[in-house]
Amino acid sequence: MKIGDPDYAAPADAAAEPTSGRDIVRRFLQGDLASLRVILAIAAIWIVFELQNDRFLSAVNLTNLFLQITAVGLISVGVVMALLLGEIDLSIGAVSGLAAAVMAVLNVQQGWDPYLAVAAGILTGAMIGLLQGMLFTRFSIPSFVVTLAGSLAWQGALLKVLGNTGTVNLSNSPITKLANTFYSPGVSWAIIAVALSVFALVTLAGHRKRVAAGVTTEPIGLIIARIAVVAAFAIVAIVILNSDRGLPLALIILFAFVIGFQLLTTRTVFGRHLYAVGGSAEAARRAGISVTRIRIIALVLCSSMAAVGGIMAASRLLAVNQSSGGSNLLLEAIAGPVIAGTSLFGGRGTVWSALLGAVVIGSIANGMDLLALESSVKYMITGGVLLAAVIVDAVARSRRQAEGRI
């Protein structure tokens, strides 16, 4: 079976499920069960902070947590595209701020239709990704150098777009409603029922397709159990959200992008080529894959999602200013997927890591805020978590190399 064939499976976390306790431990140490590791970490983090402050697991705080991670999660979805290539984009923070500024200025100061202004902001991110991708591939400049230079340039562009005022406040419009719309319990239950039904149908259809094609797949019982676990988590989440303000539109948008990009990377030729290039660019080139095209598209998607995240952040904060896209946004957006199992070396990981990683990073930040820790402590803890994740990734890679798997 060749790369690009309909039944070719991406090498991320798509390997067959373990069938014994010994196999589970082996794959856990090799990093194959990254999602399990992260879910256990989230549970531990939530327990620790709840013991320190009983407001942590309250409906109000969990709703705030989900809203806080939306922007970072959206940016991290794009970061995964670059990480799967073994590349990194250091300009995503500045791009998110610039795209939000373009959107705000066009809508508030120039009177553009809100939807056109949002489209212009996203297009700004896409054009930046195209430029950086072309420079990266045309001149063989390391991606971190190109995007580091871009980070400085786009930060300057942000200041130029905002002008002397330095801040643009967003009025009540479809833009502000992106992060400030909540659905009633009835609508929330209807949305989750449809979503779970589609998830179950797609999952079972994929299983039947693989069985018909003679491809090794998971036992049907394990698939049903997975659907049941997802449904249980979704139902609990809806109960919690409905006990506060309801299901946020922002959370729906985040899940929609995560699912869309997950399908893009696992069910399309582009996705299979993306993993192939990340695994070995030379082997992919010899297989007839246009490595240059894949790299450019990945960076365009990365910058476009940075723009989407920046617009969502502006919607939640009701303003864009000179610090938009700054602070530790870059660190959090990159750290999230790495913590959740996407390898810095390329070729391994899933888009779900963007969501899981955002929950980890967001939970730590939220918990530290509730405990009123100093900023110095927050930065050190976040940096330590990222370093630990990188070490785990490096150790897992070494174990796979020792067994001849990569």
C-alpha positions as CSV (number, residue, x, y, z in Angstrom):
1,M,0.0,0.0,0.0
2,K,1.4,3.4,-1.0
3,I,1.2,6.9,0.4
4,G,-1.9,8.5,-1.1
5,D,-3.9,5.2,-1.5
6,P,-7.4,5.5,0.0
7,D,-6.8,3.1,2.8
8,Y,-3.3,4.4,3.7
9,A,-3.2,5.1,7.5
10,A,-1.3,8.1,8.9
11,P,1.3,7.1,11.4
12,A,0.3,9.4,14.1
13,D,-1.7,7.7,16.9
14,A,-3.5,5.5,14.4
15,A,-1.8,2.3,15.3
16,A,-3.8,-0.7,16.5
17,E,-4.9,-0.5,20.1
18,P,-3.0,-2.5,22.6
19,T,-4.4,-5.9,23.4
20,S,-2.6,-6.6,26.7
21,G,-1.4,-4.8,29.8
22,R,2.2,-5.3,28.8
23,D,1.5,-3.8,25.4
24,I,-0.3,-0.9,27.0
25,V,2.8,-0.1,29.2
26,R,5.2,-0.4,26.2
27,R,3.2,1.9,24.0
28,F,2.6,4.3,26.8
29,L,6.4,4.6,27.3
30,Q,6.9,5.0,23.5
31,G,4.4,7.9,23.4
32,D,1.8,6.1,21.3
33,L,-0.9,6.6,24.0
34,A,-0.4,10.4,24.3
35,S,-4.1,11.1,24.6
36,L,-4.4,8.8,27.6
37,R,-1.4,10.4,29.2
38,V,-2.8,13.8,28.8
39,I,-6.3,12.9,30.1
40,L,-4.7,11.5,33.2
41,A,-2.7,14.7,33.6
42,I,-5.8,16.8,33.2
43,A,-7.6,14.8,35.9
44,A,-4.6,15.2,38.2
45,I,-4.3,18.9,37.6
46,W,-8.1,19.4,38.3
47,I,-7.9,17.4,41.5
48,V,-4.9,19.3,42.8
49,F,-6.4,22.8,42.1
50,E,-9.9,21.7,43.4
51,L,-8.2,20.7,46.7
52,Q,-6.5,24.1,46.9
53,N,-9.6,26.1,45.9
54,D,-13.1,24.6,45.8
55,R,-14.2,27.1,43.2
56,F,-12.0,25.5,40.5
57,L,-14.5,22.9,39.4
58,S,-17.5,25.2,39.8
59,A,-19.7,25.6,36.7
60,V,-18.8,29.3,36.5
61,N,-15.1,28.7,36.5
62,L,-15.2,25.8,34.1
63,T,-17.2,27.9,31.7
64,N,-14.6,30.6,32.0
65,L,-11.9,28.1,31.4
66,F,-13.5,26.8,28.2
67,L,-13.8,30.4,27.0
68,Q,-10.2,31.2,27.9
69,I,-8.7,28.3,26.0
70,T,-10.7,28.9,22.8
71,A,-8.3,31.4,21.2
72,V,-5.2,29.4,22.2
73,G,-6.8,26.2,21.0
74,L,-7.6,27.6,17.6
75,I,-4.1,28.9,17.1
76,S,-2.7,25.5,18.3
77,V,-4.7,23.8,15.6
78,G,-2.6,25.7,13.0
79,V,0.6,25.0,15.0
80,V,0.0,21.3,14.6
81,M,0.2,21.7,10.8
82,A,3.7,23.1,11.2
83,L,4.8,20.6,13.9
84,L,3.8,17.6,11.8
85,L,6.4,18.8,9.3
86,G,9.0,19.1,12.0
87,E,8.9,22.9,11.6
88,I,7.9,25.7,13.9
89,D,6.2,29.1,13.4
90,L,7.4,31.8,15.9
91,S,5.2,34.5,14.3
92,I,1.8,33.2,15.3
93,G,1.4,35.5,18.2
94,A,2.1,38.6,16.2
95,V,0.0,37.4,13.3
96,S,-3.0,36.8,15.5
97,G,-2.7,40.4,16.8
98,L,-2.2,41.9,13.4
99,A,-5.2,40.0,11.9
100,A,-7.4,41.1,14.8
101,A,-6.2,44.7,14.3
102,V,-7.0,44.6,10.6
103,M,-10.5,43.2,11.3
104,A,-11.2,45.8,14.0
105,V,-10.0,48.8,12.1
106,L,-11.9,47.8,9.0
107,N,-15.1,47.2,10.9
108,V,-15.0,50.0,13.5
109,Q,-13.1,52.8,11.8
110,Q,-13.8,52.1,8.1
111,G,-17.3,50.8,8.5
112,W,-16.9,47.5,6.8
113,D,-19.5,44.8,7.2
114,P,-18.5,42.6,10.2
115,Y,-18.3,39.4,8.1
116,L,-16.1,41.1,5.4
117,A,-13.9,42.5,8.1
118,V,-13.4,39.0,9.7
119,A,-12.7,37.6,6.2
120,A,-10.1,40.3,5.6
121,G,-8.4,39.5,8.9
122,I,-8.2,35.8,8.1
123,L,-7.0,36.6,4.6
124,T,-4.2,38.7,6.2
125,G,-3.1,35.7,8.1
126,A,-3.2,33.5,5.0
127,M,-1.1,35.9,2.9
128,I,1.5,36.1,5.7
129,G,1.7,32.3,5.8
130,L,2.1,32.2,2.0
131,L,4.9,34.8,2.1
132,Q,6.8,33.1,4.9
133,G,6.2,29.7,3.3
134,M,7.7,30.8,0.0
135,L,10.7,32.4,1.7
136,F,11.2,29.2,3.7
137,T,11.1,26.9,0.7
138,R,12.6,29.1,-2.0
139,F,15.7,30.1,-0.1
140,S,16.0,27.0,2.2
141,I,16.0,29.3,5.3
142,P,15.1,27.5,8.6
143,S,11.5,28.1,9.4
144,F,12.2,29.4,12.9
145,V,14.5,32.1,11.4
146,V,11.9,33.2,8.8
147,T,9.1,33.3,11.3
148,L,11.2,35.0,14.0
149,A,12.0,37.8,11.6
150,G,8.3,37.8,10.7
151,S,7.3,38.1,14.3
152,L,9.2,41.4,14.6
153,A,7.8,42.7,11.3
154,W,4.2,41.8,12.0
155,Q,4.4,43.3,15.5
156,G,5.5,46.6,13.8
157,A,2.6,46.2,11.3
158,L,0.2,45.8,14.3
159,L,1.4,49.1,15.7
160,K,1.1,50.8,12.3
161,V,-2.5,49.5,11.7
162,L,-3.7,50.6,15.1
163,G,-2.2,54.1,14.7
164,N,-1.9,56.7,17.5
165,T,-4.9,55.5,19.5
166,G,-3.3,52.1,20.2
167,T,-6.7,50.6,21.0
168,V,-9.8,49.8,19.0
169,N,-12.9,48.9,21.0
170,L,-15.4,46.5,19.4
171,S,-19.0,47.5,19.5
172,N,-21.9,45.1,19.9
173,S,-21.9,43.2,16.6
174,P,-21.6,39.7,15.1
175,I,-17.9,39.9,15.9
176,T,-18.4,40.3,19.6
177,K,-21.1,37.7,19.7
178,L,-18.6,35.0,18.6
179,A,-17.2,34.7,22.1
180,N,-20.2,36.0,24.0
181,T,-23.1,33.9,22.7
182,F,-24.5,31.1,24.9
183,Y,-27.2,28.6,23.9
184,S,-30.1,27.6,26.1
185,P,-30.3,24.1,27.6
186,G,-32.8,22.9,25.0
187,V,-30.6,24.1,22.1
188,S,-27.5,22.8,23.8
189,W,-28.9,19.3,24.2
190,A,-30.1,19.3,20.6
191,I,-26.6,20.3,19.4
192,I,-24.8,17.7,21.4
193,A,-27.3,15.0,20.3
194,V,-26.7,15.7,16.7
195,A,-22.9,15.9,17.2
196,L,-22.8,12.6,19.1
197,S,-24.9,10.9,16.4
198,V,-22.7,12.1,13.6
199,F,-19.6,11.0,15.6
200,A,-20.9,7.6,16.1
201,L,-22.0,7.1,12.5
202,V,-18.7,8.4,11.1
203,T,-16.7,6.2,13.5
204,L,-18.7,3.0,12.8
205,A,-18.6,3.8,9.0
206,G,-14.8,4.1,9.1
207,H,-14.6,0.8,10.9
208,R,-16.7,-0.9,8.3
209,K,-14.7,0.6,5.5
210,R,-11.4,-0.6,7.0
211,V,-12.8,-4.1,7.6
212,A,-14.1,-4.3,4.0
213,A,-10.7,-3.2,2.7
214,G,-8.9,-5.9,4.8
215,V,-7.0,-3.3,6.8
216,T,-6.1,-4.1,10.4
217,T,-8.5,-2.3,12.7
218,E,-9.7,-2.2,16.3
219,P,-12.3,-4.6,17.7
220,I,-15.8,-3.3,17.4
221,G,-16.3,-3.6,21.2
222,L,-13.4,-1.1,21.7
223,I,-14.9,1.3,19.2
224,I,-18.3,1.2,20.9
225,A,-16.6,1.7,24.3
226,R,-14.8,4.8,22.9
227,I,-18.1,6.2,21.6
228,A,-19.7,5.6,25.0
229,V,-16.8,7.4,26.8
230,V,-17.0,10.4,24.5
231,A,-20.7,10.6,24.9
232,A,-20.4,10.4,28.7
233,F,-17.8,13.3,28.7
234,A,-20.0,15.3,26.4
235,I,-23.1,14.8,28.6
236,V,-21.3,15.8,31.8
237,A,-19.9,18.9,30.0
238,I,-23.3,20.0,28.8
239,V,-24.8,19.5,32.3
240,I,-22.0,21.7,33.8
241,L,-22.3,24.4,31.1
242,N,-26.1,24.5,31.3
243,S,-25.9,25.0,35.1
244,D,-24.1,28.3,34.3
245,R,-24.7,30.3,31.1
246,G,-25.2,27.5,28.6
247,L,-23.2,26.1,25.8
248,P,-20.8,28.8,24.4
249,L,-20.7,29.4,20.6
250,A,-16.9,29.8,21.0
251,L,-16.6,26.2,22.1
252,I,-18.6,24.9,19.2
253,I,-16.3,26.9,16.8
254,L,-13.2,25.4,18.5
255,F,-14.6,21.8,18.1
256,A,-15.6,22.5,14.5
257,F,-12.1,23.5,13.6
258,V,-10.5,20.6,15.5
259,I,-12.8,18.1,13.8
260,G,-12.4,19.7,10.4
261,F,-8.6,19.7,10.6
262,Q,-8.5,16.2,12.1
263,L,-10.4,15.0,9.0
264,L,-8.1,17.0,6.8
265,T,-5.0,15.3,8.2
266,T,-6.4,11.7,8.5
267,R,-8.9,11.4,5.6
268,T,-7.3,13.3,2.7
269,V,-4.3,12.9,0.4
270,F,-2.9,16.2,1.7
271,G,-3.0,14.9,5.2
272,R,-1.2,11.7,4.3
273,H,1.4,13.7,2.4
274,L,1.8,16.0,5.4
275,Y,2.7,13.1,7.7
276,A,5.0,11.6,5.0
277,V,7.0,14.9,4.6
278,G,7.2,15.2,8.3
279,G,8.5,11.7,8.7
280,S,11.1,12.0,6.0
281,A,11.1,14.8,3.4
282,E,13.6,13.0,1.2
283,A,11.6,9.8,1.1
284,A,8.4,11.8,0.4
285,R,10.2,13.5,-2.5
286,R,11.3,10.2,-4.0
287,A,7.7,9.0,-3.7
288,G,6.6,11.8,-5.9
289,I,5.2,14.1,-3.3
290,S,5.6,17.9,-3.9
291,V,7.4,18.7,-0.6
292,T,7.5,22.4,-1.4
293,R,3.7,22.6,-2.0
294,I,2.9,20.7,1.2
295,R,5.2,22.9,3.3
296,I,3.7,26.1,1.9
297,I,0.1,25.0,2.4
298,A,0.9,23.9,6.0
299,L,2.4,27.3,6.9
300,V,-0.6,29.1,5.2
301,L,-3.0,27.0,7.4
302,C,-0.9,27.8,10.4
303,S,-1.0,31.5,9.9
304,S,-4.7,31.4,8.9
305,M,-5.6,29.7,12.2
306,A,-3.4,32.2,14.1
307,A,-5.7,34.9,12.5
308,V,-8.8,33.0,13.5
309,G,-7.5,32.7,17.1
310,G,-6.7,36.4,17.2
311,I,-10.1,37.4,16.1
312,M,-11.7,35.1,18.7
313,A,-9.5,36.6,21.4
314,A,-10.6,40.1,20.3
315,S,-14.2,39.0,20.4
316,R,-13.8,37.8,24.0
317,L,-11.9,40.9,25.2
318,L,-14.1,43.3,23.2
319,A,-11.0,45.2,22.0
320,V,-7.7,45.0,20.1
321,N,-4.7,46.9,21.4
322,Q,-0.9,47.0,21.0
323,S,-0.4,44.0,23.3
324,S,-2.8,41.8,21.3
325,G,-1.0,38.5,20.4
326,G,1.7,39.2,23.0
327,S,2.5,38.0,26.5
328,N,2.8,34.2,26.7
329,L,0.3,33.5,23.8
330,L,3.1,32.1,21.6
331,L,4.4,29.8,24.3
332,E,1.0,28.5,25.2
333,A,0.0,27.9,21.6
334,I,3.1,25.8,20.8
335,A,3.4,24.2,24.2
336,G,-0.2,22.8,24.1
337,P,0.2,20.4,21.2
338,V,3.7,19.3,22.3
339,I,2.4,18.5,25.8
340,A,-0.4,16.5,24.3
341,G,1.9,14.3,22.2
342,T,2.6,16.1,18.9
343,S,6.3,15.6,18.2
344,L,8.6,18.5,17.7
345,F,10.5,16.2,15.3
346,G,7.6,15.9,12.9
347,G,5.5,13.1,11.5
348,R,3.7,12.2,14.7
349,G,0.7,13.7,16.4
350,T,-3.0,14.5,15.9
351,V,-5.0,17.7,15.7
352,W,-6.8,16.6,18.9
353,S,-3.5,17.4,20.7
354,A,-4.3,21.1,20.1
355,L,-7.5,20.8,22.1
356,L,-6.1,18.6,24.9
357,G,-3.0,20.7,25.2
358,A,-5.0,23.9,25.4
359,V,-7.0,22.3,28.3
360,V,-3.8,21.4,30.1
361,I,-2.2,24.9,29.6
362,G,-5.5,26.7,30.3
363,S,-6.2,24.6,33.4
364,I,-2.8,25.4,34.9
365,A,-3.1,29.1,34.1
366,N,-6.7,29.3,35.5
367,G,-5.8,27.4,38.6
368,M,-2.8,29.6,39.3
369,D,-4.9,32.7,38.9
370,L,-7.4,31.4,41.4
371,L,-4.6,30.8,43.8
372,A,-3.3,34.3,43.1
373,L,0.3,33.2,42.4
374,E,2.8,35.8,41.3
375,S,3.5,36.2,37.6
376,S,7.1,35.0,38.1
377,V,5.9,31.7,39.5
378,K,3.4,31.3,36.7
379,Y,6.0,31.7,34.0
380,M,8.4,29.3,35.7
381,I,5.7,26.6,36.1
382,T,4.5,27.0,32.5
383,G,8.1,26.8,31.2
384,G,8.7,23.8,33.4
385,V,5.6,22.0,32.0
386,L,6.8,22.7,28.4
387,L,10.3,21.4,29.2
388,A,8.9,18.2,30.8
389,A,6.8,17.6,27.7
390,V,9.8,18.0,25.4
391,I,11.8,15.6,27.5
392,V,8.9,13.0,27.4
393,D,8.8,13.5,23.6
394,A,12.6,13.0,23.2
395,V,12.6,9.9,25.5
396,A,9.7,8.4,23.6
397,R,11.4,9.0,20.3
398,S,14.6,7.3,21.6
399,R,12.6,4.3,22.7
400,R,11.0,4.0,19.3
401,Q,14.4,4.3,17.6
402,A,15.9,1.6,19.9
403,E,13.1,-0.8,18.7
404,G,13.6,0.2,15.1
405,R,10.2,1.7,14.6
406,I,11.4,5.0,13.1
